[in-house]
Amino acid sequence: MTKSPPPPVQPERKLQRVLAIARFDSLSVIVCASASLGLSLLSGSWVFAGFSGLALAAGAMEWHGYQRLRDRWIDGLQWLTGAQGCLYTVIVGYAFWRWQYFDSAAYWLEIPGPAREQLTAKMVEAGLNPEDDRELLLRTMNFLICTMLLGVSTLYQGGLSFWYYRQRRAVALALENPSTAASDIG
């Protein structure tokens, strides 16, 4: 006996999912970017503070989109999708800046002492000269971290933008339905 396919998800339910995800994602971006901005300002790193401020603006855009959608305006989806594009652009800019202006000597000093000792010991154990090979090791680590950041961000921001786009029809139907009360979706 074959099973029948599950019933389609109702538009109201999809709207609730979009709102829940947008709320969580925007608050996550706002909290992380705010913390990063505060730490960057305390350390006097103006470039990182700039990137953090731009990420904070993208989080605020997403929050605005969430509020517009919650208030039953379909253009909230455009804000949500646009915020993902803006945040992705900030992340790409940050990664390229890190690749271009990476200072291995300054980065080495930021690593806690015990970790520096362990890295030095592991380099010696691997037959490397810590003084000569440290810069290459740190540049390689920076490249891998930035590459991983770009990969994850491409999947996450791109996937979330695509998902928001795919929900447009169901969200529009839910917003057109007068039986979907504002208290049910907010």
Phi, psi and omega per residue, in radians:
M1 nan 2.280 -3.133
T2 -1.600 2.544 3.104
K3 -1.465 2.536 3.048
S4 -1.399 2.635 -3.136
P5 -1.126 2.673 3.128
P6 -1.121 2.636 3.134
P7 -1.133 2.611 3.134
P8 -1.132 2.637 3.120
V9 -1.259 2.318 -3.117
Q10 -1.157 2.575 3.131
P11 -0.975 -0.663 3.139
E12 -1.084 -0.682 3.131
R13 -1.167 -0.685 3.101
K14 -1.134 -0.705 3.092
L15 -1.060 -0.742 3.120
Q16 -1.090 -0.699 3.100
R17 -1.123 -0.797 3.133
V18 -1.023 -0.801 -3.134
L19 -1.108 -0.744 -3.131
A20 -1.120 -0.767 -3.125
I21 -1.193 -0.740 3.140
A22 -1.105 -0.707 3.136
R23 -1.119 -0.850 -3.135
F24 -1.088 -0.828 -3.073
D25 -1.145 -0.773 -3.115
S26 -1.144 -0.740 3.108
L27 -1.129 -0.661 3.103
S28 -1.081 -0.792 3.133
V29 -1.128 -0.765 -3.123
I30 -1.092 -0.784 -3.125
V31 -1.143 -0.838 -3.118
C32 -1.139 -0.759 -3.127
A33 -1.181 -0.639 3.099
S34 -1.127 -0.775 3.107
A35 -1.084 -0.767 3.123
S36 -1.109 -0.712 3.117
L37 -1.097 -0.798 3.126
G38 -1.067 -0.803 3.131
L39 -1.135 -0.676 3.137
S40 -1.142 -0.720 3.125
L41 -1.182 -0.690 3.112
L42 -1.114 -0.636 -3.130
S43 -1.489 -0.122 3.121
G44 1.378 0.333 3.141
S45 -1.598 1.621 -3.016
W46 -1.234 -0.573 3.129
V47 -1.159 -0.823 3.127
F48 -1.156 -0.600 3.070
A49 -1.099 -0.671 3.099
G50 -1.108 -0.814 3.099
F51 -1.094 -0.705 3.125
S52 -1.124 -0.709 3.105
G53 -1.105 -0.689 3.102
L54 -1.170 -0.685 3.079
A55 -1.133 -0.672 3.087
L56 -1.088 -0.701 3.094
A57 -1.109 -0.689 3.096
A58 -1.125 -0.697 3.077
G59 -1.111 -0.668 3.101
A60 -1.167 -0.630 3.067
M61 -1.081 -0.755 -3.138
E62 -1.166 -0.684 3.092
W63 -1.083 -0.714 3.100
H64 -1.078 -0.746 3.094
G65 -1.077 -0.727 3.082
Y66 -1.033 -0.807 -3.128
Q67 -1.137 -0.706 3.109
R68 -1.077 -0.768 -3.139
L69 -1.175 -0.715 3.101
R70 -1.076 -0.593 3.119
D71 -1.513 0.219 2.996
R72 1.319 0.555 3.052
W73 -1.893 2.120 -3.079
I74 -1.137 -0.415 -3.138
D75 -1.154 -0.178 3.046
G76 -1.017 -0.587 3.102
L77 -1.122 -0.619 3.093
Q78 -1.143 -0.678 3.101
W79 -1.127 -0.729 -3.131
L80 -1.107 -0.795 -3.142
T81 -1.173 -0.755 3.129
G82 -1.095 -0.643 3.128
A83 -1.102 -0.644 3.108
Q84 -1.133 -0.721 3.096
G85 -1.116 -0.713 3.119
C86 -1.141 -0.790 3.137
L87 -1.111 -0.693 3.105
Y88 -1.092 -0.715 3.112
T89 -1.091 -0.711 3.097
V90 -1.097 -0.771 -3.123
I91 -1.143 -0.729 3.102
V92 -1.103 -0.770 3.105
G93 -1.053 -0.749 3.112
Y94 -1.072 -0.807 -3.128
A95 -1.090 -0.784 3.136
F96 -1.156 -0.645 3.078
W97 -1.099 -0.759 3.122
R98 -1.100 -0.674 3.111
W99 -1.158 -0.713 -3.052
Q100 -1.331 -0.698 -2.977
Y101 -2.057 0.515 -3.130
F102 -1.208 2.247 3.127
D103 -1.939 1.754 -3.052
S104 -1.150 -0.590 3.141
A105 -1.164 -0.746 3.114
A106 -1.194 -0.665 3.129
Y107 -1.131 -0.691 3.137
W108 -1.055 -0.694 3.141
L109 -1.232 -0.404 3.112
E110 -1.359 -0.365 3.135
I111 -1.277 2.315 3.134
P112 -1.009 2.579 -3.082
G113 -0.867 -0.877 3.141
P114 -1.060 -0.629 3.116
A115 -1.217 -0.650 3.077
R116 -1.093 -0.732 3.123
E117 -1.093 -0.739 3.130
Q118 -1.135 -0.763 3.118
L119 -1.082 -0.749 3.120
T120 -1.086 -0.776 3.130
A121 -1.096 -0.727 3.137
K122 -1.169 -0.614 3.101
M123 -1.162 -0.742 3.106
V124 -1.112 -0.758 3.133
E125 -1.061 -0.582 3.133
A126 -1.460 0.000 3.116
G127 1.486 0.323 3.125
L128 -1.744 2.694 3.065
N129 -1.612 1.973 -3.057
P130 -0.978 -0.665 -3.107
E131 -1.230 -0.653 -3.093
D132 -1.487 -0.609 -3.000
D133 -1.754 -0.087 -3.099
R134 -1.071 -0.786 -3.101
E135 -1.065 -0.757 3.117
L136 -1.102 -0.733 3.113
L137 -1.060 -0.828 -3.112
L138 -1.174 -0.681 3.100
R139 -1.142 -0.672 3.101
T140 -1.145 -0.753 3.092
M141 -1.057 -0.776 3.129
N142 -1.066 -0.774 3.134
F143 -1.075 -0.786 -3.122
L144 -1.157 -0.709 3.127
I145 -1.127 -0.800 3.141
C146 -1.148 -0.674 3.108
T147 -1.122 -0.748 3.106
M148 -1.123 -0.721 3.099
L149 -1.036 -0.771 3.121
L150 -1.149 -0.704 3.126
G151 -1.113 -0.830 3.136
V152 -1.125 -0.740 -3.132
S153 -1.159 -0.667 3.095
T154 -1.064 -0.783 3.132
L155 -1.193 -0.769 -3.052
Y156 -1.303 -0.996 -3.106
Q157 -1.142 -0.739 3.112
G158 -1.125 -0.760 3.127
G159 -1.134 -0.720 -3.141
L160 -1.187 -0.687 3.077
S161 -1.069 -0.794 -3.139
F162 -1.112 -0.729 3.141
W163 -1.121 -0.774 3.080
Y164 -1.013 -0.766 -3.140
Y165 -1.057 -0.746 -3.115
R166 -1.187 -0.374 -3.121
Q167 -1.524 -0.088 -3.008
R168 -0.977 -0.811 -3.088
R169 -1.121 -0.821 -3.135
A170 -1.133 -0.697 3.125
V171 -1.133 -0.734 3.115
A172 -1.073 -0.734 3.100
L173 -1.092 -0.737 -3.140
A174 -1.147 -0.660 -3.131
L175 -1.269 -0.496 3.096
E176 -1.306 -0.423 -3.084
N177 -1.344 1.968 -3.106
P178 -1.178 -0.286 -3.132
S179 -1.325 -0.237 3.090
T180 -1.442 1.694 -3.092
A181 -1.259 2.665 3.125
A182 -1.042 -0.562 3.121
S183 -1.215 -0.420 3.133
D184 -1.334 -0.458 -3.056
I185 -1.849 -0.222 -3.074
G186 -1.785 nan nan
